[in-house]
Amino acid sequence: MTKAKEILKKNTMLVALIVVMVLFQVLIMGAGKGSLFAPTNVANLIMQNSYVVILATGMLLCILTGGNIDLSVGSIVALIGAIAGTLIVNMHMNIYLAMLLCLIAGLLVGVWQGFWIAYVNIPPFICTLCGMLIWRGLATIILDGTTISPFPEEYLKYFTSYLPGAEASAGTILSITLIVGAICCALFVAATLISRQQKTRKGYKTGSPVMMMVRLVVVCAVVMVVFYLLGQGKGIPTVLVLLAVVVFAYQYFTTRTVPGRHIYALGGNMKATQLSGINTKRVMFGVYVNMAVLSAVAALVCIGRFNSAAPSAGTNYEMDAIGSCFIGGASAYGGVGTVGGAVIGAIFMGVLNNGMSILGIDSNWQKVVKGLVLLGAVVFDVVSKKQNKTN
């Protein structure tokens, strides 16, 4: 019983995600509005929430440093979108050069904010609040209060198209999609087994092999179902490839590299981290530079999806990113959280948005529901912390 409780506690949000998905499926089918798991809805869920996954991955690192957040990410998305629109649409610049310049602009924004936070000790909340106003204002100035559109097809294809392509037959799309899904499963199984073997060799705790097998089977089954549904539609959204690269890169960085472990150490105990010789200022600086660069990546995705650059772009994106991290298990005190958890949180938020939109729930009520879910996630974290201290 204790073992089952422990497993349930570790996978609370995953169980909650499954429950919410089943609930929406029942409600949507009962209302006669199709299915939450229709191929089109699955593809839309990925494309509409791609920016949340990217921003949540960067926001997680900020939260890990001690519960800090970045309030400026939505405004950075608007600013980089404005720059991209000006360069690509108005100036007809080469799209690859324009994208590179946009990423450099994001890097410079991160250097600016990281400097004040890390080396002048301005609280991240205050500094990024200032950034939220500054970057939104600059975006509006660059766009002169207007919207720039449309973007060239050459640019849009990287963020709105599907693999293997619109010209492929239904059979080809399904076959290639399933093959890609099988390859993903094989890589996941191989990575899990190698990781377990390395831990065993070093004498670390590895957990029950039965539970490992159950986890592998469940994850692979979910992956294959998702890819099957995508294969029934237009195929694999190209943006999913970008998301996979971002998620796996940051998963590796946070769990397998020394700088990644420094971020956890900083959030766990800042004084002890400083005394151990780790340059905490450099760690904090890097985290906020990284957040701005990922915001620039999210901006490129968003302008491709909306086919426009507008002064209002990115509004409340920071809330979606922060909410995803906390819902996914990141601690409000820092030092605890995973990239996988942030992704689950982003999917959770996406399912809420998608499900409520299909049901036709008023946007104001949608905000109420998301606010209550976020509050519940933070309350759960705080209560769990108190119980652990008591025990």
Secondary structure, 3 states (H helix, E strand, C coil): CHHHHHHHHHCHHHHHHHHHHHHHHHHHHHCCCCCCCCHHHHHHHHHHCHHHHHHHHHHHHHHHCCCCCCCCHHHHHHHHHHHHHHHHHHCCCCHHHHHHHHHHHHHHHHHHHHHHHHCCCCCHHHHHHHHHHHHHHHHHHHHCCCCECCCCHHHHHHHHCEECCCCCCHHHHHHHHHHHHHHHHHHHHHHHHHHHHHHHHHCCCCCCHHHHHHHHHHHHHHHHHHHHHHHHCCCEEHHHHHHHHHHHHHHHHHHHCHHHHHHHHHHHCHHHHHHCCCCHHHHHHHHHHHHHHHHHHHHHHHHHHHCCECCCCCCCHHHHHHHHHHHCCCCCCCCCCCHHHHHHHHHHHHHHHHHHHHCCCCHHHHHHHHHHHHHHHHHHHHHHHHHHHHC
